[in-house]
Amino acid sequence: MRTDQRLTEAYLKARVAHFDENSRYVFMSDCHRGNGNSADEFTKNQNAYLHAMDYYYNNGFVYVEAGDGDELWEHPRFVDIKNAHYEVYESIRRFHDEKRLFMLYGNHNIYLKNKDYVRNNYYTYYNDFKQQAHDFLNELDPCESLLLVNRKTGQEILTLHGHQGDLSNDQFWFFSMLSLKYFWRHLHSFGFTNPSSPVRNISKRHRIEKNYVKWIDKHKRMLICGHTHRFKFPRPDELPYFNTGCCIYPTSMTAIELIDGNIQIARWRVVVNSEGMLQVTRFVLRGPEPIEKFNLRLEQ
C-alpha cells in the first residue's frame, strides 16, 4: 500500500517532458560515484562510462540519471567525489549545458532534494590550481521523478529511482544512512553489504519488484527505475516494468535506450580484442521493441 501511495505521489508531481519517433533518451542509474578509495565501486567502470557518455552525447541523446548517481551517504562532502571523478562531471556538464540532462535523486543522493545543498555544491567548482571558482552544473534542478509523454499517442512513461515505498530506504532513509556511514562503509571494502539494501537481498528485491508491477497493473503506466541493481526488460507476457540495472556490475554497466520509437537495454564493458588490446564495447541485451507495444492504455 505504501509503495502504491509513494509511486502515485511521484507520478503526480513528476517533471514532464515529451518524446516522439525522433527522440533519443538514455536512462542510467546507480553509479554510486565515490571518493576514489578502495570502496568506490564506480572506478572500475569509469572508462566504460566515459566512452558511453561520449557515444550518447555525439548521437543526440538526452541523459536521464535515475538516482543514486553520487554516493552521498558514504561521502556527504561532494567535493571529494567531484575531485575523484572530475572527467565524469565534465562529461555530464556537456549534457547540462545543452539542456539534455535530467538528474533524479534516489535514496543515496537524496541530499539533492535540498536546493541549498545543490546550489552550494553543484553550481560552481573551485579550481585549486587557478585558485578561482567557475560555473559547473549551474542552475541544476534535480527532481524525484520524470514523466515522458508521447506527443502523438499520449503514452506515459514514469521514471524514478525506485526506492519509493522501500521502508528502510525511503521513510527511514536517515537511519539507514547512519548505519552505512558509521558501520557498513567500513566493511564495504571487504565485500560485506548492508542487509537493508535490495541489491543482494533477493527476497527483498523480489518484494520491491512485485510492488512495482502491482502499481503498473493498477495505474496502466509504463515504469522505468533502478534501485535494485538488476536490469529488467519485460518478456512478452509481462507488464512494462523496466530496470536500468546499474553502473557498478563487476565488469560492466547497463543502460536503457529509447531511440527513434524503440526501446532496448544495452551493456557496456571493457573487452580484449583480437590484437590483445582493451576496448569498450556496447551490446544490445534486449530489444529493440516498439515503445507502443508497452502502452497499456491502448488495451483499456
C-alpha positions in Angstrom: 0.0 0.0 0.0 2.8 2.4 0.9 4.6 1.7 -2.4 1.4 2.5 -4.4 1.0 5.7 -2.5 4.6 6.8 -2.9 4.8 6.0 -6.6 1.5 7.8 -7.2 2.7 10.8 -5.4 5.9 10.8 -7.5 3.8 10.4 -10.7 1.5 13.4 -9.8 4.4 15.8 -9.1 6.7 14.5 -11.9 8.6 16.8 -14.2 7.1 16.4 -17.7 9.0 16.0 -20.9 7.9 14.8 -24.3 9.1 12.3 -26.8 8.2 11.1 -30.3 9.6 8.8 -33.1 12.6 11.0 -33.4 13.5 11.3 -29.7 16.6 9.7 -28.1 16.8 9.2 -24.3 19.3 7.1 -22.3 18.5 6.1 -18.8 21.2 5.1 -16.3 21.2 4.8 -12.5 23.1 3.6 -9.5 26.6 4.9 -10.5 27.3 5.3 -6.8 30.3 7.6 -7.6 32.5 7.7 -4.5 35.7 9.4 -3.5 38.1 7.1 -5.4 39.0 4.9 -2.4 39.0 1.1 -2.3 35.3 1.0 -1.6 34.4 3.1 -4.7 32.8 0.5 -7.0 32.3 3.0 -9.8 36.1 3.4 -10.5 36.3 0.0 -12.2 33.7 1.0 -14.8 34.7 4.7 -15.2 36.3 4.3 -18.6 33.3 2.4 -19.9 31.1 5.1 -18.5 33.1 7.9 -20.2 33.1 6.1 -23.5 29.3 5.5 -23.3 28.7 9.2 -22.4 30.7 10.2 -25.5 28.6 7.9 -27.6 25.3 9.2 -26.2 26.4 12.8 -26.4 27.6 12.6 -30.0 24.4 10.7 -31.1 22.0 13.3 -29.7 20.6 11.5 -26.6 19.1 13.2 -23.6 20.8 11.8 -20.5 18.5 10.8 -17.6 20.3 9.8 -14.4 17.7 8.0 -12.4 19.0 8.3 -8.9 22.0 7.3 -6.8 24.5 8.9 -9.2 26.6 10.1 -6.3 27.3 8.1 -3.2 26.4 10.9 -0.7 25.5 8.6 2.2 29.1 7.5 2.5 30.7 10.8 1.2 28.4 13.8 2.1 31.3 16.1 1.1 30.5 16.2 -2.6 33.8 18.0 -3.3 35.6 14.7 -2.6 33.5 12.9 -5.2 33.9 15.7 -7.6 37.7 15.7 -7.3 37.9 11.9 -7.7 35.7 11.9 -10.9 36.2 15.3 -12.4 36.2 14.0 -16.0 32.9 12.3 -15.4 31.3 15.5 -14.3 32.7 17.4 -17.2 31.0 14.8 -19.4 27.7 15.3 -17.6 28.2 19.0 -17.8 28.1 18.9 -21.6 24.6 17.4 -21.5 23.6 20.0 -18.9 24.9 23.0 -20.9 22.7 21.8 -23.9 19.7 21.2 -21.7 19.9 17.5 -22.4 20.1 16.4 -18.7 17.6 15.2 -16.2 19.1 14.5 -12.8 16.8 12.4 -10.5 17.6 11.8 -6.9 17.5 8.4 -5.2 17.9 7.4 -1.6 21.7 7.5 -1.7 21.8 11.0 -3.1 18.6 12.3 -1.5 20.5 15.4 -0.4 19.8 16.7 -3.9 16.3 17.3 -2.7 17.8 20.2 -0.8 18.1 23.2 -3.1 20.7 24.8 -0.9 22.9 21.7 -0.9 22.7 21.6 -4.7 23.4 25.3 -5.0 26.4 25.1 -2.7 27.9 22.0 -4.2 26.9 21.7 -7.8 26.6 25.2 -9.2 30.3 26.0 -9.2 33.7 24.3 -9.0 36.7 25.7 -7.2 40.0 25.2 -9.1 42.8 24.8 -6.6 45.5 25.3 -9.3 44.0 28.6 -10.6 42.5 29.5 -7.1 39.2 30.6 -8.6 35.7 29.3 -8.9 33.9 28.8 -12.2 30.5 27.6 -13.3 30.0 23.8 -13.0 26.4 22.5 -13.2 25.0 25.9 -12.7 21.2 26.1 -12.2 21.0 22.3 -11.9 17.5 21.4 -10.7 17.2 17.7 -9.6 13.8 16.1 -9.2 12.3 13.0 -7.8 10.6 11.8 -11.0 10.3 12.3 -14.7 7.2 11.7 -16.8 7.7 11.2 -20.5 4.6 11.8 -22.6 4.3 10.8 -26.3 3.3 13.8 -28.3 1.1 11.8 -30.6 -0.3 8.9 -28.6 -0.3 10.3 -25.1 1.6 7.2 -23.8 3.2 7.9 -20.5 6.5 6.6 -19.1 7.2 7.3 -15.4 10.9 7.3 -14.5 12.2 7.4 -10.9 14.8 5.8 -8.8 12.6 3.1 -7.3 13.2 3.4 -3.5 9.7 4.9 -3.1 7.9 2.7 -0.6 11.0 0.7 0.4 10.7 1.4 4.1 14.3 1.3 5.2 15.5 3.3 2.1 12.5 5.7 1.9 10.7 6.7 5.1 13.6 5.6 7.3 16.4 6.6 5.0 18.2 8.7 7.6 18.7 5.8 9.9 19.9 3.5 7.1 22.3 6.3 6.1 23.7 6.4 9.6 24.2 2.7 9.7 26.0 2.8 6.4 28.1 5.8 7.2 29.3 4.7 10.6 29.3 0.9 10.2 28.7 -0.8 6.9 31.0 1.5 4.9 34.0 0.2 6.9 33.0 -3.4 5.9 32.2 -2.4 2.3 35.7 -2.7 1.0 35.9 -6.3 2.4 32.9 -7.4 0.5 30.2 -7.1 3.2 26.9 -5.5 2.2 24.2 -3.7 4.1 21.2 -6.0 4.5 18.8 -3.1 4.2 19.8 -2.9 0.5 17.8 -4.9 -2.1 20.9 -5.5 -4.2 21.9 -8.9 -2.7 18.8 -9.4 -0.5 16.9 -11.5 -3.0 13.7 -11.8 -1.1 13.6 -8.0 -0.5 14.3 -7.3 -4.2 11.5 -9.6 -5.3 9.1 -7.9 -2.9 10.0 -4.5 -4.2 9.7 -5.6 -7.8 6.3 -7.1 -7.2 5.1 -3.8 -5.7 6.3 -2.0 -8.9 4.3 -4.5 -11.0 1.2 -4.0 -8.9 1.4 -0.3 -9.4 1.8 -0.7 -13.2 -1.2 -3.0 -13.4 -3.4 -0.7 -11.3 -2.5 2.6 -13.0 -1.7 1.4 -16.5 1.6 3.2 -16.8 5.0 2.1 -18.0 7.7 2.3 -15.3 11.5 2.7 -15.6 13.5 2.7 -12.4 16.7 1.5 -10.8 17.5 0.9 -7.1 17.6 -3.0 -7.2 20.7 -3.0 -9.5 19.1 -5.8 -11.5 18.4 -4.9 -15.1 15.0 -5.8 -16.4 13.3 -5.9 -19.8 9.8 -7.4 -19.7 9.1 -10.6 -21.5 6.1 -10.7 -23.9 3.7 -11.9 -21.1 4.9 -9.4 -18.5 3.8 -5.9 -17.6 6.0 -2.9 -18.7 8.4 -2.8 -15.8 11.9 -1.8 -16.9 15.0 -1.5 -14.8 18.2 0.2 -15.8 20.4 -2.1 -13.8 23.5 -0.2 -12.6 26.9 1.1 -13.4 28.8 -1.0 -10.9 28.5 -4.5 -12.1 31.9 -6.2 -11.6 32.8 -5.9 -15.3 30.1 -3.9 -17.0 27.3 -1.4 -16.8 23.9 -1.2 -18.3 21.6 1.5 -19.7 18.1 1.7 -21.2 17.9 3.4 -24.5 14.7 5.0 -26.0 15.7 5.6 -29.6 13.6 6.6 -32.6 10.4 5.0 -31.3 12.0 1.8 -29.9 13.3 0.7 -26.5 16.2 -1.5 -25.7 18.7 -2.3 -23.0 22.4 -2.1 -23.7 25.5 -3.3 -21.8 28.9 -1.5 -21.9 32.0 -3.4 -20.9 35.8 -3.5 -21.5 36.9 -6.5 -23.5 40.1 -7.7 -25.1 40.1 -7.6 -28.9 41.8 -9.9 -31.3 45.0 -7.9 -31.1 45.1 -8.2 -27.3 44.1 -4.6 -26.7 41.4 -3.4 -24.3 38.4 -1.7 -25.8 35.0 -0.6 -24.6 32.2 -2.3 -26.4 28.4 -2.0 -26.5 26.0 -4.9 -26.7 22.2 -4.8 -27.0 20.9 -7.3 -24.5 17.2 -7.0 -25.0 15.2 -5.3 -27.8 14.7 -3.3 -29.7 10.9 -3.3 -29.3 8.4 -0.6 -30.4 7.6 1.6 -27.5 3.9 1.5 -28.4 3.9 -2.2 -27.5 4.0 -1.2 -23.9 1.2 1.3 -23.9 -1.3 -0.3 -21.5 -3.8 2.5 -22.1 -4.5 1.2 -25.6 -5.9 -2.0 -24.0 -8.5 -0.2 -21.9 
